[in-house]
Structure formats: C-alpha cells, structure tokens
Amino acid sequence: MDFSHPPADPVPCARQWIDHACSSSGNPNPDAIYLSTVDPDGRPSIRTVLMKGFDEDGLVFFTNKRSRKGRALEVNPRAAILFHWDHLQRQLLVEGDVTHVDQKRDDEYFQSRGRDSQIGAVASLQSESMPNRGDLEARFHQVQQEFADGPVRRPAHWGGYRVSLGRLEFWEAGDHRLHDRICYERDENGGWTWRYMFP
Ligand SMILES: Cc1cc2nc3c(=O)[nH]c(=O)nc-3n(C[C@H](O)[C@H](O)[C@H](O)COP(=O)(O)O)c2cc1C
C-alpha cells in the first residue's frame, strides 16, 4: 500500500499484504484471523480461524456451522475480521456480509484435509458443552470405525463462509505513533471510496 498515493482498488493491495505475511518468516500462522460475529441479542463474540481464500469475491474460512459463530451468522450474516501481523507492524481489517461457500468447494476443502482432521471435524460437536475430554476421544474412535472402510463423509453442517469485502482498512505502524491508516468502503456502484483516518 502506497499510503501517499492510494490505489483506486484496494483488493490487490490487501492480497499483497496477505501474500507478503505468508511468505515472510517470523509468524507461524500468518493466515490466522480474528473473526467477530454478533448473536441475536446483539452480543459480540470473537475467535481465531484460518483464512482459506481471499479475492475480490471475499474472504473464505471453514468451520462447523452449528457452532456458536455459525448460529450467530445464521441470524446476523455479517462479520468483522482482523489480521494482525506483529512482525510486519501491520493490521488489516475486513468487514462485510456473509454467505455460504458452495458445496463443491466445501467438499474440495474437506477432502484436502488430512484424514484425522476430517475425523476430528466430524467428531467434534463444536461449541457444545463437553462433560469430559474422554467424550471427544470416544467420538473420534466411533467416527474412525464408522468410516473405516472408505472416505470420511463431510457432514452437511461443516463448510465454508465467505465474507464480502464491504470495508477494508489498512494500518501500518509509523514513527512516533504517527501510524498510517486508510479505510476503503464499497459504494453503491460496486466501486470504492477511500479516506484517511487519524490513527
Ligand atoms: C490458530 C487457530 C486456528 C483456528 N482455526 C479454526 C478454523 O479454521 N475453523 C474453526 O472452526 N475453528 C478454528 N479454531 C478454533 C476457534 O478459535 C474456536 O475455538 C472454534 O471455532 C469455536 O468457536 P465458537 O464457539 O466461537 O464458534 C482455531 C483456533 C486457533 C487458535
């Protein structure tokens, strides 16, 4: 991002920041994002997930759709996402509307995971109360046996969400706390407007 001459389209620049973070050393999980949702009572919640796609159509992550976040998104299909790359002194904020990824992509991604993570995804009743750890292990072994002879079937409630790029905010640390900060928002015609913000 050239903060003195901001580009008209911020998406290639966001992509560049993500690619740079992923190719640089110093952060073992550069694609980890903080995902914030709001439940039907207006209560926000946040957790880490892994970003599995980013382009002009939005940012993709995968999860159990019966989880707390999934239930919130069902009612309130909007999300705020934060990347923080401390080693690069950058943060990137993404906000937008949330939709389901198509099932073909859900299947492709599920199949790309190791067999044990597939089994783990089926076994975990994500976000439900668990009386003790043994329950998770027992469910894991049960699913292992269930699919012993073949591929692990993706549960219908496990898949991806896409967060549209409604707002993108770039932040980069500067000397004397005079940080650079620029916010892009989609206009009605699908273009972008941008403004600088006090840091
Ligand atoms: C580095 C990291 C990556 C994670 N990636 C995912 C992920 O891609 N999908 C997911 O469902 N949970 C992921 N988790 C677990 C979530 O943070 C969270 O505990 C889980 O999704 C349940 O959240 P919820 O109860 O708010 O729905 C990850 C946790 C960490 C620390």
The ligand as an SDF file (V2000), in Angstrom:
LIG
                    3D

 31 33  0  0  0  0  0  0  0  0999 V2000
   -4.6380  -20.7260   15.2600 C   0  0  0  0  0  0  0  0  0  0  0  0
   -6.0760  -21.2110   15.3550 C   0  0  0  0  0  0  0  0  0  0  0  0
   -6.7470  -21.5500   14.1920 C   0  0  0  0  0  0  0  0  0  0  0  0
   -8.0640  -21.9810   14.2410 C   0  0  0  0  0  0  0  0  0  0  0  0
   -8.7130  -22.2510   13.0710 N   0  0  0  0  0  0  0  0  0  0  0  0
  -10.0240  -22.5980   13.1010 C   0  0  0  0  0  0  0  0  0  0  0  0
  -10.7510  -22.7550   11.8860 C   0  0  0  0  0  0  0  0  0  0  0  0
  -10.2270  -22.5620   10.7620 O   0  0  0  0  0  0  0  0  0  0  0  0
  -12.0580  -23.1230   11.9660 N   0  0  0  0  0  0  0  0  0  0  0  0
  -12.6870  -23.3160   13.1770 C   0  0  0  0  0  0  0  0  0  0  0  0
  -13.8770  -23.6480   13.1880 O   0  0  0  0  0  0  0  0  0  0  0  0
  -12.0330  -23.1390   14.3450 N   0  0  0  0  0  0  0  0  0  0  0  0
  -10.7280  -22.7790   14.3370 C   0  0  0  0  0  0  0  0  0  0  0  0
  -10.0530  -22.5680   15.5290 N   0  0  0  0  0  0  0  0  0  0  0  0
  -10.8000  -22.7380   16.8050 C   0  0  0  0  0  0  0  0  0  0  0  0
  -11.6320  -21.4680   17.0610 C   0  0  0  0  0  0  0  0  0  0  0  0
  -10.8200  -20.4290   17.5460 O   0  0  0  0  0  0  0  0  0  0  0  0
  -12.8030  -21.6820   18.0470 C   0  0  0  0  0  0  0  0  0  0  0  0
  -12.3460  -22.1510   19.2740 O   0  0  0  0  0  0  0  0  0  0  0  0
  -13.8490  -22.6430   17.4930 C   0  0  0  0  0  0  0  0  0  0  0  0
  -14.1040  -22.4090   16.1230 O   0  0  0  0  0  0  0  0  0  0  0  0
  -15.1770  -22.4860   18.2550 C   0  0  0  0  0  0  0  0  0  0  0  0
  -15.5960  -21.1440   18.1780 O   0  0  0  0  0  0  0  0  0  0  0  0
  -17.0870  -20.6760   18.5220 P   0  0  0  0  0  0  0  0  0  0  0  0
  -17.5330  -21.4670   19.7160 O   0  0  0  0  0  0  0  0  0  0  0  0
  -16.9720  -19.2150   18.8400 O   0  0  0  0  0  0  0  0  0  0  0  0
  -17.9470  -20.9330   17.3130 O   0  0  0  0  0  0  0  0  0  0  0  0
   -8.7320  -22.1140   15.5080 C   0  0  0  0  0  0  0  0  0  0  0  0
   -8.0440  -21.7720   16.6780 C   0  0  0  0  0  0  0  0  0  0  0  0
   -6.7290  -21.3310   16.5900 C   0  0  0  0  0  0  0  0  0  0  0  0
   -6.0360  -20.9260   17.8840 C   0  0  0  0  0  0  0  0  0  0  0  0
  1  2  1  0
  2  3  1  0
  2 30  2  0
  3  4  2  0
  4  5  1  0
  4 28  1  0
  5  6  2  0
  6  7  1  0
  6 13  1  0
  7  8  2  0
  7  9  1  0
  9 10  1  0
 10 11  2  0
 10 12  1  0
 12 13  2  0
 13 14  1  0
 14 15  1  0
 14 28  1  0
 15 16  1  0
 16 17  1  0
 16 18  1  0
 18 19  1  0
 18 20  1  0
 20 21  1  0
 20 22  1  0
 22 23  1  0
 23 24  1  0
 24 25  2  0
 24 26  1  0
 24 27  1  0
 28 29  2  0
 29 30  1  0
 30 31  1  0
M  END
$$$$
